[in-house]
């Protein structure tokens, strides 16, 4: 999918380019500021090369790139950046779960090219804002900065979602009786939020590296440089939130596991009490079952009632003692 964005009256206007438009060679577009490629085809790559003289590498969105190869500047002035953007499954009800998607940026002759494998909520958010807010974007570097700004905001919204989810888990674990089923559901929810929190922390770290690289490249004007610094300050404010959430997640995890241990200990205690209480009648039954010369049950008329009564007494007495001690 190929989207070409141009500036008209201070607003970002996009056009979806179909494969048929590329095939006949009649496509004529004004100079864009942003070309967004989602899972590009060979025809779209060939058109980019013919129209802009830019060759997209085959491994442009490869996940296995070395860290040193993610941010660099070519001799001809091309700026290459590869950043990870977050997808929060809870917001979009995505069945694949929360994940990070690698996006490749190339700043070539004042045109920003972005390549990614699937549509991203941050990109949709920027497109919506740029169509509604005049003068939000003036050039390709503004597009890149606004994407990182929207990414930081999206991460902050995801952190708020984690707060809400953990609050529900807290009410369920700390204010209600927790059985094994409820504890298992709580552990599942906590593990899911822990995974998302870790992804958010990794995402903001990656965004911080990308902004630092942009600031060191000296390609930003004074206003853009200040915008980048403000985004970095916003990202720094998220670190304390992620650290607090990690502590809260660990506390809820320990509390839930503790309730599971309590439930298991309660079951073990029942078996322990039962085994201790049933030991005396078992001893009495075994004694009365010995091969005496004169069996009490036969030689004594009250043998059986006495044996049964003694066994009942030996069972009741330990239970009364355990109850008095508070062990039941």
C-alpha positions as CSV (number, residue, x, y, z in Angstrom):
1,X,0.0,0.0,0.0
2,X,1.4,3.4,-1.1
3,X,0.2,6.7,0.4
4,X,1.6,10.0,-0.9
5,X,1.1,13.1,1.3
6,X,1.5,16.7,0.1
7,X,1.0,20.0,1.8
8,X,-2.0,22.0,0.6
9,X,-3.0,25.2,2.4
10,X,-0.9,24.2,5.4
11,X,-2.7,20.9,5.8
12,X,-1.5,17.4,5.0
13,X,-3.4,15.8,2.2
14,X,-2.9,12.2,1.4
15,X,-3.6,10.1,-1.7
16,X,-3.7,6.3,-1.9
17,X,-1.9,5.2,-5.0
18,X,-3.2,2.0,-6.6
19,X,-1.2,-0.5,-8.5
20,X,-3.1,0.4,-11.7
21,X,-1.9,4.0,-11.3
22,X,1.7,2.8,-11.3
23,X,1.3,0.4,-14.2
24,X,0.2,2.9,-16.9
25,X,2.9,5.4,-15.9
26,X,0.5,8.3,-16.1
27,X,0.5,9.1,-12.4
28,X,1.5,12.8,-11.9
29,X,1.8,14.1,-8.3
30,X,3.2,17.3,-6.9
31,X,6.3,17.1,-4.8
32,X,5.3,15.3,-1.6
33,X,6.6,15.7,1.9
34,X,5.8,12.2,3.0
35,X,5.6,8.8,1.2
36,X,4.3,6.0,3.4
37,X,4.7,2.4,2.2
38,X,2.9,-0.4,4.0
39,X,4.2,-3.8,3.0
40,X,5.4,-2.4,-0.4
41,X,5.2,-4.5,-3.6
42,X,8.0,-4.6,-6.2
43,X,6.0,-2.3,-8.5
44,X,5.8,0.3,-5.7
45,X,9.5,0.0,-5.0
46,X,10.3,0.4,-8.7
47,X,8.1,3.5,-8.9
48,X,9.9,5.0,-5.9
49,X,13.2,4.4,-7.6
50,X,12.0,5.9,-10.9
51,X,10.2,8.9,-9.4
52,X,12.6,9.8,-6.6
53,X,15.9,8.0,-7.5
54,X,15.7,6.1,-4.2
55,X,16.5,2.4,-3.9
56,X,14.8,0.8,-1.0
57,X,17.1,-1.9,0.5
58,X,15.7,-5.5,0.7
59,X,16.3,-5.6,4.4
60,X,14.8,-2.2,5.1
61,X,12.5,-3.5,7.9
62,X,14.7,-6.5,8.9
63,X,14.4,-7.2,12.7
64,X,17.9,-8.6,12.9
65,X,19.8,-5.5,12.1
66,X,22.7,-4.5,14.4
67,X,22.1,-1.6,16.7
68,X,24.8,0.4,15.0
69,X,23.0,0.0,11.6
70,X,19.7,1.5,12.8
71,X,20.7,5.1,12.7
72,X,23.1,6.5,10.1
73,X,23.7,9.1,7.5
74,X,24.8,8.5,3.9
75,X,27.5,10.5,2.2
76,X,24.8,12.0,-0.1
77,X,22.9,13.4,2.9
78,X,20.3,10.6,3.2
79,X,19.2,10.0,6.7
80,X,18.3,6.4,7.6
81,X,16.5,5.5,10.8
82,X,14.8,2.4,12.0
83,X,12.5,2.7,15.0
84,X,10.0,0.4,16.8
85,X,6.4,1.6,17.2
86,X,3.9,0.1,19.7
87,X,0.6,-1.5,19.0
88,X,-1.5,-1.9,22.1
89,X,-3.9,-4.9,21.6
90,X,-6.3,-3.6,24.4
91,X,-7.1,-0.5,22.4
92,X,-7.6,-2.1,19.0
93,X,-8.9,-5.5,20.2
94,X,-6.0,-7.1,18.2
95,X,-5.9,-10.8,18.4
96,X,-2.2,-10.9,17.9
97,X,-1.5,-9.2,21.2
98,X,0.5,-6.2,22.1
99,X,3.7,-5.9,20.0
100,X,6.3,-3.6,18.5
101,X,6.5,-3.0,14.7
102,X,9.7,-2.0,13.0
103,X,9.5,1.1,10.8
104,X,12.2,2.3,8.5
105,X,12.6,6.0,7.8
106,X,14.6,7.5,5.0
107,X,14.9,11.3,4.6
108,X,15.8,11.8,1.0
109,X,15.9,15.2,-0.7
110,X,13.4,16.7,1.9
111,X,11.0,13.9,1.4
112,X,10.3,11.4,4.2
113,X,9.9,7.8,3.2
114,X,8.5,5.4,5.8
115,X,8.3,1.6,5.3
116,X,6.5,-0.8,7.6
117,X,4.8,-4.2,7.4
118,X,1.4,-3.2,8.9
119,X,-0.7,-0.1,9.6
120,X,0.1,1.6,12.9
121,X,-2.2,3.6,15.2
122,X,0.5,6.4,15.6
123,X,0.4,6.9,11.8
124,X,-3.4,7.0,11.8
125,X,-3.3,9.6,14.6
126,X,-0.9,11.9,12.8
127,X,-2.8,11.7,9.5
128,X,-6.0,12.7,11.4
129,X,-4.4,15.6,13.2
130,X,-2.6,16.9,10.1
131,X,-5.8,17.0,8.2
132,X,-7.6,19.0,10.9
133,X,-4.9,21.3,12.3
134,X,-3.5,23.9,9.9
135,X,0.3,24.6,9.8
136,X,1.0,21.5,12.0
137,X,3.5,20.3,9.5
138,X,5.8,22.4,7.3
139,X,8.3,19.9,5.9
140,X,9.4,16.2,6.1
141,X,11.4,16.7,9.3
142,X,8.2,18.0,11.0
143,X,6.4,14.8,9.9
144,X,9.2,12.7,11.6
145,X,9.1,14.7,14.8
146,X,5.3,14.6,15.0
147,X,5.4,10.8,14.5
148,X,7.7,10.5,17.5
149,X,5.6,13.0,19.5
150,X,2.5,10.9,18.7
151,X,4.3,7.7,19.7
152,X,5.2,9.2,23.1
153,X,1.6,10.2,23.6
154,X,0.4,6.8,22.5
155,X,2.8,5.2,25.0
156,X,1.4,7.4,27.8
157,X,-2.2,6.4,26.9
158,X,-1.1,2.8,27.0
159,X,0.4,3.3,30.5
160,X,-3.0,4.8,31.6
161,X,-4.6,1.6,30.4
162,X,-2.2,-0.5,32.4
163,X,-3.1,1.6,35.5
164,X,-6.8,0.9,35.0
165,X,-6.3,-2.8,34.4
166,X,-4.1,-3.2,37.5
167,X,-6.7,-1.3,39.5
168,X,-9.3,-3.9,38.6
169,X,-6.9,-6.7,39.5
170,X,-6.1,-5.0,42.8
171,X,-9.8,-4.8,43.7
172,X,-10.3,-8.4,42.9
173,X,-7.3,-9.7,44.6
174,X,-7.2,-7.5,47.7
175,X,-10.8,-6.9,48.4
176,X,-12.5,-10.3,47.6
177,X,-12.0,-13.9,48.6
178,X,-9.6,-15.3,46.1
179,X,-9.9,-18.9,45.0
180,X,-7.6,-20.7,42.6
181,X,-9.6,-19.9,39.5
182,X,-9.7,-16.1,40.4
183,X,-6.0,-16.2,41.2
184,X,-5.2,-17.8,37.9
185,X,-7.2,-15.2,36.0
186,X,-5.4,-12.5,38.0
187,X,-2.0,-13.9,37.2
188,X,-2.9,-14.0,33.5
189,X,-4.0,-10.3,33.6
190,X,-0.9,-9.3,35.5
191,X,1.5,-11.1,33.1
192,X,-0.2,-9.4,30.1
193,X,0.2,-6.0,31.6
194,X,3.8,-6.7,32.6
195,X,4.5,-7.6,29.0
196,X,2.9,-4.4,27.7
197,X,4.7,-2.3,30.3
198,X,8.0,-3.8,29.2
199,X,7.3,-3.1,25.6
200,X,6.4,0.5,26.4
201,X,9.6,1.0,28.3
202,X,11.6,-0.4,25.3
203,X,9.6,1.7,22.9
204,X,10.3,5.0,24.7
205,X,13.9,4.0,25.0
206,X,14.1,3.5,21.2
207,X,12.3,6.8,20.6
208,X,14.8,8.6,22.9
209,X,17.7,7.2,20.9
210,X,16.0,8.3,17.6
211,X,15.5,11.8,18.8
212,X,19.0,12.1,20.2
213,X,20.3,11.0,16.8
214,X,18.2,13.6,15.0
215,X,19.5,16.3,17.4
216,X,23.1,15.3,16.8
217,X,22.7,15.3,13.1
218,X,22.2,19.1,13.1
219,X,19.5,18.8,10.4
220,X,16.8,20.4,12.6
221,X,16.2,24.1,12.8
222,X,15.9,26.0,16.1
223,X,12.1,25.4,16.4
224,X,12.4,21.7,15.5
225,X,15.3,21.3,17.9
226,X,13.2,22.7,20.7
227,X,10.3,20.4,19.8
228,X,12.6,17.4,20.0
229,X,13.8,18.5,23.4
230,X,10.2,18.8,24.6
231,X,9.5,15.3,23.3
232,X,12.5,14.0,25.2
233,X,11.2,15.6,28.4
234,X,7.8,14.0,27.9
235,X,9.6,10.6,27.5
236,X,11.6,11.1,30.6
237,X,8.4,11.7,32.6
238,X,7.2,8.2,31.4
239,X,10.2,6.4,33.0
240,X,9.0,7.0,36.5
241,X,5.5,5.7,35.6
242,X,6.9,2.5,34.1
243,X,9.1,1.9,37.1
244,X,6.2,2.4,39.5
245,X,4.1,0.0,37.4
246,X,6.8,-2.6,37.6
247,X,6.8,-2.3,41.4
248,X,3.0,-2.6,41.5
249,X,3.0,-5.6,39.2
250,X,5.5,-7.3,41.4
251,X,3.5,-6.6,44.5
252,X,0.3,-7.9,42.9
253,X,2.1,-11.0,41.6
254,X,3.5,-11.7,45.1
255,X,0.1,-11.2,46.7
256,X,-1.7,-13.4,44.2
257,X,0.9,-16.2,44.6
258,X,0.6,-15.8,48.4
259,X,-3.2,-16.3,48.2
260,X,-2.6,-19.4,46.1
261,X,-0.2,-20.8,48.7
262,X,-2.7,-20.0,51.5
263,X,-5.4,-22.0,49.6
264,X,-3.0,-24.9,49.1
265,X,-1.9,-24.8,52.8
266,X,-5.5,-24.9,53.9
267,X,-6.1,-28.0,51.9
268,X,-2.9,-29.6,53.3
269,X,-4.0,-28.7,56.8
270,X,-7.3,-30.5,56.3
271,X,-5.5,-33.7,55.3
272,X,-3.0,-33.3,58.2
273,X,-5.7,-32.8,60.8
274,X,-7.7,-35.7,59.4
275,X,-4.7,-38.0,59.4
276,X,-3.9,-37.1,63.0
277,X,-7.5,-37.5,64.2
278,X,-8.0,-40.9,62.5
279,X,-4.8,-42.4,63.9
280,X,-6.1,-43.4,67.4
281,X,-9.2,-45.2,66.1
282,X,-7.0,-47.0,63.6
283,X,-4.8,-48.1,66.5
284,X,-7.8,-49.3,68.5
285,X,-9.2,-51.2,65.6
286,X,-5.9,-52.9,65.0
287,X,-5.6,-53.9,68.7
288,X,-9.1,-55.3,68.8
289,X,-8.4,-57.2,65.6
290,X,-5.5,-59.1,67.1
291,X,-5.8,-62.9,67.4
292,X,-6.4,-63.1,71.2
293,X,-7.1,-66.4,72.9
294,X,-10.3,-64.9,74.2
295,X,-11.5,-62.2,71.7
296,X,-13.2,-59.3,73.7
297,X,-16.0,-59.0,71.1
298,X,-17.0,-62.6,71.8
299,X,-16.1,-63.1,75.4
300,X,-17.5,-59.8,76.6
301,X,-21.1,-58.8,75.8
302,X,-20.2,-55.1,75.6
303,X,-17.0,-55.6,73.6
304,X,-18.3,-54.2,70.3
305,X,-20.1,-51.2,71.8
306,X,-17.1,-50.4,74.0
307,X,-14.7,-50.6,71.0
308,X,-16.9,-48.4,68.8
309,X,-17.4,-45.9,71.6
310,X,-13.7,-45.8,72.3
311,X,-13.0,-45.2,68.6
312,X,-15.5,-42.4,68.4
313,X,-14.1,-40.8,71.5
314,X,-10.6,-41.0,70.1
315,X,-11.8,-39.2,67.0
316,X,-13.8,-36.4,68.7
317,X,-11.2,-35.6,71.3
318,X,-8.4,-34.5,68.8
319,X,-10.9,-32.4,66.8
320,X,-12.0,-30.6,70.0
321,X,-8.4,-30.0,70.9
322,X,-7.5,-28.6,67.4
323,X,-10.6,-26.4,67.5
324,X,-9.7,-25.0,70.9
325,X,-6.2,-24.2,69.6
326,X,-7.6,-22.5,66.5
327,X,-6.1,-24.9,64.1
328,X,-9.4,-25.6,62.3
